[in-house]
Amino acid sequence: MSAKTIRVLIVDDHPMVAEGIQSILESYDDIEIVGTLSSGQDAVDQVANLSPDVILMDLNMPGLGGLSATEIILERLPDTRVLILSMHDSPEYISTALSHGAKGYVLKDVQTDEIRQAIDAVMRGEQYLCTGASGSLQPKGGNTREALTGREQTILLELAQGKSNKEVALALEISVRTVETHRKNIKRKLGISSTAGLTRYALEHGVLQGTGHSF
């Protein structure tokens, strides 16, 4: 066995997909499958104990989806590398996944050895987009406003209700420093410099029309 074993966690709510990927990766001596989970919430709850180097994360799952799970995991364990697994090859899906912190994007119908290539790439610190994904991702125009991630939208909602960084951190079970980082990114993306401006933006864009509102 290799001196450096790569610990891989598979998160997919389709058992056949998870089992198929597991059987492929188990054929490599230097890869250890530390778990196969069926939901984003399970991944968030168990990732610290499983300590994976790489997570293969399904995009669409019931409850907590792959993107939200990725953000939460990376807030807590920033060295974890997440590869999104998806059937969707649209630029919107891919760019959104990368903006949430994923290190790569792999379509579920790729050749089996490409999953291994993706794992090796992110372990080297590189970004990996499979052939179909990279072909559909075109550079965006310079005038396009950078979109807020789901996590940033959640934090904007909390801030717009007048909560302090500490109160937001307690509510979302993250560190105050993480809230401050998100706050800076939100202001940068929206071109807003004040908290009052964030509140005004939230009001104008329907953010405060109930916490269940999808914005």
C-alpha positions as CSV (number, residue, x, y, z in Angstrom):
1,M,0.0,0.0,0.0
2,S,1.2,3.5,-0.8
3,A,2.7,5.6,2.0
4,K,-0.1,8.2,1.5
5,T,-3.5,6.7,1.4
6,I,-6.2,9.0,0.0
7,R,-9.3,8.9,2.3
8,V,-12.5,9.3,0.2
9,L,-16.1,9.9,1.4
10,I,-18.9,9.3,-1.0
11,V,-22.2,11.2,-0.5
12,D,-25.0,10.3,-2.9
13,D,-28.6,9.4,-2.2
14,H,-28.7,6.8,-5.1
15,P,-27.3,3.5,-3.7
16,M,-26.4,2.1,-7.1
17,V,-24.4,5.2,-7.9
18,A,-22.6,5.2,-4.6
19,E,-21.9,1.5,-4.8
20,G,-20.6,1.8,-8.3
21,I,-18.2,4.5,-7.5
22,Q,-17.1,2.7,-4.4
23,S,-16.3,-0.5,-6.3
24,I,-14.3,1.5,-8.9
25,L,-12.2,3.3,-6.3
26,E,-11.7,0.3,-4.1
27,S,-9.7,-1.2,-6.9
28,Y,-6.9,1.3,-6.2
29,D,-4.5,0.3,-3.5
30,D,-3.9,3.9,-2.4
31,I,-7.6,4.9,-1.9
32,E,-9.6,4.1,1.2
33,I,-13.3,4.6,1.2
34,V,-14.1,5.9,4.7
35,G,-17.8,6.0,4.2
36,T,-20.8,6.2,1.9
37,L,-23.6,8.5,3.1
38,S,-27.0,9.3,1.5
39,S,-27.5,13.0,2.5
40,G,-25.8,16.3,2.9
41,Q,-26.8,16.4,6.6
42,D,-25.2,13.1,7.3
43,A,-22.0,14.4,5.6
44,V,-22.0,17.5,7.8
45,D,-22.7,15.5,10.9
46,Q,-20.0,12.8,10.3
47,V,-17.3,14.5,8.3
48,A,-15.2,15.4,11.4
49,N,-15.1,11.8,12.6
50,L,-14.5,10.3,9.1
51,S,-11.7,12.8,8.3
52,P,-11.8,12.4,4.5
53,D,-9.2,14.0,2.2
54,V,-11.7,14.1,-0.7
55,I,-15.5,14.1,-0.6
56,L,-17.4,13.0,-3.8
57,M,-20.6,15.0,-3.2
58,D,-23.9,14.6,-5.1
59,L,-25.5,17.9,-6.1
60,N,-29.2,17.1,-5.6
61,M,-30.2,15.3,-2.5
62,P,-33.3,15.6,-0.2
63,G,-33.0,17.9,2.7
64,L,-29.6,19.6,2.9
65,G,-28.3,19.6,-0.7
66,G,-24.7,19.1,-1.9
67,L,-23.9,22.8,-2.2
68,S,-25.1,23.8,1.2
69,A,-23.4,20.8,2.7
70,T,-20.2,21.7,0.9
71,E,-20.2,25.3,2.3
72,I,-20.8,24.1,5.9
73,I,-18.1,21.5,5.7
74,L,-15.6,23.9,4.3
75,E,-16.3,26.4,7.0
76,R,-15.5,23.8,9.6
77,L,-12.8,21.8,7.8
78,P,-11.3,24.1,5.1
79,D,-8.6,21.6,4.0
80,T,-11.2,19.1,2.8
81,R,-11.5,18.9,-1.0
82,V,-15.0,18.5,-2.4
83,L,-15.7,17.1,-5.8
84,I,-19.3,17.6,-7.0
85,L,-20.9,14.7,-8.8
86,S,-23.8,15.7,-11.0
87,M,-25.8,14.8,-14.1
88,H,-26.1,18.5,-14.9
89,D,-23.5,20.1,-17.3
90,S,-25.0,23.6,-17.5
91,P,-22.6,26.5,-16.8
92,E,-24.9,27.8,-14.0
93,Y,-24.6,24.6,-12.0
94,I,-20.9,24.4,-12.5
95,S,-20.0,28.0,-11.7
96,T,-22.4,27.9,-8.6
97,A,-20.7,24.7,-7.4
98,L,-17.2,26.3,-7.7
99,S,-18.4,29.5,-6.0
100,H,-19.5,27.3,-3.0
101,G,-16.0,26.1,-2.6
102,A,-16.0,22.9,-4.6
103,K,-12.6,22.0,-6.0
104,G,-14.0,20.2,-9.0
105,Y,-17.0,19.1,-10.9
106,V,-17.5,15.6,-12.4
107,L,-20.4,14.4,-14.5
108,K,-21.8,11.0,-13.4
109,D,-21.5,9.5,-16.8
110,V,-17.7,10.1,-17.2
111,Q,-15.3,7.2,-17.8
112,T,-14.4,5.5,-14.5
113,D,-10.7,6.5,-14.7
114,E,-11.7,10.2,-14.9
115,I,-13.0,10.1,-11.3
116,R,-9.5,8.9,-10.3
117,Q,-8.0,11.7,-12.3
118,A,-10.2,14.2,-10.6
119,I,-9.2,13.0,-7.1
120,D,-5.5,13.1,-8.0
121,A,-5.9,16.7,-9.4
122,V,-7.6,18.1,-6.3
123,M,-5.1,16.3,-4.0
124,R,-2.4,18.3,-5.9
125,G,-4.3,21.5,-5.1
126,E,-5.6,21.9,-8.6
127,Q,-9.2,22.6,-9.8
128,Y,-10.7,19.8,-11.9
129,L,-13.5,20.1,-14.4
130,C,-14.4,16.9,-16.4
131,T,-14.4,17.2,-20.2
132,G,-18.2,17.9,-20.5
133,A,-18.2,20.4,-17.6
134,S,-15.2,22.4,-18.8
135,G,-16.6,22.6,-22.3
136,S,-19.8,24.2,-21.1
137,L,-18.2,26.8,-18.8
138,Q,-17.5,30.0,-20.7
139,P,-15.9,33.1,-19.2
140,K,-18.4,35.5,-17.9
141,G,-18.6,39.2,-19.0
142,G,-16.8,41.6,-16.8
143,N,-20.0,43.5,-16.1
144,T,-21.8,40.5,-14.6
145,R,-22.4,40.9,-10.9
146,E,-21.0,38.0,-8.9
147,A,-23.9,36.0,-7.4
148,L,-24.3,35.4,-3.7
149,T,-23.9,31.8,-2.6
150,G,-26.7,30.1,-0.7
151,R,-24.7,30.5,2.5
152,E,-24.1,34.2,1.9
153,Q,-27.8,34.7,1.3
154,T,-28.6,33.0,4.6
155,I,-26.1,35.3,6.4
156,L,-27.5,38.4,4.6
157,L,-30.9,37.5,5.9
158,E,-29.6,37.2,9.4
159,L,-27.7,40.5,9.2
160,A,-30.7,42.3,7.6
161,Q,-32.7,41.4,10.7
162,G,-30.3,43.5,12.7
163,K,-28.3,40.6,14.3
164,S,-24.7,41.1,15.2
165,N,-21.8,39.0,13.8
166,K,-21.8,37.1,17.1
167,E,-25.5,36.5,17.1
168,V,-25.3,35.2,13.5
169,A,-22.4,32.9,14.4
170,L,-24.4,31.4,17.3
171,A,-27.5,31.0,15.1
172,L,-25.6,29.2,12.3
173,E,-23.1,27.4,14.5
174,I,-20.1,28.9,12.8
175,S,-17.3,31.1,14.0
176,V,-17.5,34.9,14.3
177,R,-14.5,35.1,11.9
178,T,-16.4,33.1,9.3
179,V,-19.4,35.5,9.6
180,E,-17.1,38.5,9.2
181,T,-15.5,36.9,6.1
182,H,-18.9,36.3,4.5
183,R,-20.0,39.8,5.4
184,K,-17.0,41.3,3.6
185,N,-17.7,39.1,0.6
186,I,-21.4,40.0,0.5
187,K,-20.6,43.8,0.6
188,R,-18.0,43.3,-2.1
189,K,-20.3,41.4,-4.4
190,L,-23.2,43.8,-3.9
191,G,-21.1,46.9,-3.9
192,I,-22.5,47.9,-0.6
193,S,-20.3,49.4,2.2
194,S,-22.7,49.7,5.2
195,T,-25.0,47.5,7.2
196,A,-27.8,49.9,6.5
197,G,-27.2,49.3,2.8
198,L,-27.4,45.6,3.3
199,T,-30.7,45.9,5.1
200,R,-32.1,48.2,2.3
201,Y,-30.9,45.7,-0.3
202,A,-32.6,42.8,1.5
203,L,-35.9,44.8,1.7
204,E,-35.8,45.8,-2.0
205,H,-35.0,42.2,-3.1
206,G,-37.6,40.4,-0.9
207,V,-35.0,38.8,1.4
208,L,-37.0,39.8,4.5
209,Q,-40.3,38.4,3.2
210,G,-40.2,35.4,5.5
211,T,-37.3,33.1,6.2
212,G,-38.8,30.4,4.0
213,H,-38.6,32.6,1.0
214,S,-36.1,31.4,-1.7
215,F,-34.1,34.2,-2.9
